[in-house]
Amino acid sequence: MEQDAASQEASTKTCTETGGSNICEVLRILGAKWAFLVIDELYKGPKRFKQLQRDVAIVKTQSLTDTLRHLEQNGIVLRKVFPTVPVTVEYSLTEKGKDFQTALKEMDKWVKKWGAPQPQPTN
């Protein structure tokens, strides 16, 4: 977490020093390295932490926790706690988070056009 926080602080400082831009503001709000992946998964519907962790297995537990906290602080993710034994926590996108899906779709279109070609399976 310390490295992610330091990296985020450095990029925020750089954006401020250069007068900022809309892209800098997006990166400040989303912040975490894995935010795009988490938002994309939560767009499919609310998920509990373990379920989300399985769905984004590439992300380490602490990084996922940090990403969810950052997104919650910036109004992208809603964390809902249910008074069960043990306590159940569910994450979902806020309206602000759902609205970001348009940008993710555009990124998907871009990578399909310009991303590295996928190897074709051989028979």
Buried (B, 14 or more C-beta within 10 A) or exposed (E): EEEBEEEBEEBBEEBEEEEEEEEBEEBBBBBBBBBBBBBBBBBEEEBEBEBBBEBBEEBEEEBBBBBBBBBBEBEBBBEEEEEEEEEEBBBBBBEBBBEBBEEBEEEEEEEEEEEEEEEEEEE
